Amino acid sequence: MADVAHIIPRSPDDPPRRRSPVRPWHAAVALAMVAAVSGGLWAWKPWQSVELPEHTCWGVLGRSDLKPLAGPDGKATEPKPSRRIATPASPGPLGTGDLDYRCYVSWGSGTTLLDVDVRPPKDGIDNYRQSDAVLGQVAPLDFGSGATGWVLDNRNTPGGAVVRLYVPCDYEAPKGGSGQAAPSYLSVRVTGDVVHGASPAKAHQAYADIALKVGRAAVTAYECRNTVTLPSTAPRVVS
């Protein structure tokens, strides 16, 4: 049987129907939910992603080491994987031993996320310190007994910095080479470009952390004949 209440038209004398008081409340809830979802998506930004290699720089570094250097969206790659670090007395490509080990990690196109260099300090530690002091402000970093380190805040590279670590190392010098450094120290230099969206302070601290990690690996690879003591954590870099 049909519902006549829905068939018979309303009379003009009938009192106006009251709107449901629930509808404005529903609208407010819907707006709040839309705002919350939009805000959550903006904070999460699912359209962005970060890709970091699992192993870089002679297999010494991993994703966690590169994470403080990365921006909010992009990909890091090691364009030319670096060969392993070996004692300078080991036969190298020219048969005289390798003295310079370097690795690059790129970010996107044209940006150097990380640049690490391991070598004997041919020009002497004091000469490097004086050269850095010309470029910007130099602050010492305490890497433990016997080691020497500092951070250079380079005025010519906004947001950039260079961390240097010199570790006492009595290694066997290469044979047949010319102009080789006398066995005394090995040097680790860490720098890079601070990419857009990354924290310069975290990046500079990461340079010190990486310098210590690479320094430990280099001590083993160089086969230092002396006892080398390095701290468990890198010193704090004040930016």
Secondary structure as the mmCIF struct_conf table of DSSP 4:
data_model
#
loop_
_struct_conf.conf_type_id
_struct_conf.id
_struct_conf.beg_label_comp_id
_struct_conf.beg_label_asym_id
_struct_conf.beg_label_seq_id
_struct_conf.end_label_comp_id
_struct_conf.end_label_asym_id
_struct_conf.end_label_seq_id
HELX_RH_3T_P HELX_RH_3T_P1 VAL A 4 HIS A 6
TURN_TY1_P TURN_TY1_P1 ILE A 7 ILE A 7
BEND BEND1 ILE A 8 ILE A 8
HELX_LH_PP_P HELX_LH_PP_P1 PRO A 9 SER A 11
TURN_TY1_P TURN_TY1_P2 PRO A 12 ASP A 13
BEND BEND2 ASP A 14 ASP A 14
HELX_LH_PP_P HELX_LH_PP_P2 PRO A 15 SER A 20
TURN_TY1_P TURN_TY1_P3 PRO A 21 PRO A 21
HELX_RH_AL_P HELX_RH_AL_P1 VAL A 22 TRP A 44
TURN_TY1_P TURN_TY1_P4 PRO A 46 TRP A 47
STRN STRN1 VAL A 50 GLU A 51
BEND BEND3 GLU A 54 HIS A 55
STRN STRN2 THR A 56 THR A 56
TURN_TY1_P TURN_TY1_P5 CYS A 57 VAL A 60
STRN STRN3 LEU A 61 LEU A 61
HELX_RH_AL_P HELX_RH_AL_P2 ARG A 63 LEU A 66
HELX_RH_3T_P HELX_RH_3T_P2 LYS A 67 LEU A 69
BEND BEND4 PRO A 72 ASP A 73
STRN STRN4 GLY A 74 THR A 77
BEND BEND5 PRO A 79 LYS A 80
HELX_LH_PP_P HELX_LH_PP_P3 PRO A 81 ILE A 85
TURN_TY1_P TURN_TY1_P6 PRO A 88 ALA A 89
BEND BEND6 SER A 90 SER A 90
TURN_TY1_P TURN_TY1_P7 PRO A 93 LEU A 94
BEND BEND7 GLY A 95 THR A 96
STRN STRN5 TYR A 101 TRP A 107
TURN_TY1_P TURN_TY1_P8 GLY A 108 GLY A 110
STRN STRN6 THR A 111 ARG A 119
TURN_TY1_P TURN_TY1_P9 LYS A 122 ASP A 123
HELX_RH_AL_P HELX_RH_AL_P3 ILE A 125 LEU A 135
STRN STRN7 GLY A 136 PRO A 140
BEND BEND8 GLY A 144 GLY A 144
TURN_TY1_P TURN_TY1_P10 SER A 145 GLY A 146
STRN STRN8 THR A 148 ASN A 154
TURN_TY1_P TURN_TY1_P11 ARG A 155 ASN A 156
BEND BEND9 THR A 157 THR A 157
TURN_TY1_P TURN_TY1_P12 PRO A 158 GLY A 159
STRN STRN9 VAL A 162 PRO A 168
HELX_LH_PP_P HELX_LH_PP_P4 GLU A 172 PRO A 174
BEND BEND10 LYS A 175 GLY A 176
BEND BEND11 SER A 178 GLY A 179
HELX_LH_PP_P HELX_LH_PP_P5 GLN A 180 ALA A 182
BEND BEND12 PRO A 183 SER A 184
STRN STRN10 TYR A 185 THR A 191
TURN_TY1_P TURN_TY1_P13 HIS A 196 GLY A 197
BEND BEND13 ALA A 198 ALA A 198
HELX_RH_AL_P HELX_RH_AL_P4 PRO A 200 TYR A 222
TURN_TY1_P TURN_TY1_P14 GLU A 223 GLU A 223
BEND BEND14 ARG A 225 ASN A 226
BEND BEND15 SER A 232 THR A 233
HELX_LH_PP_P HELX_LH_PP_P6 ALA A 234 VAL A 238
#
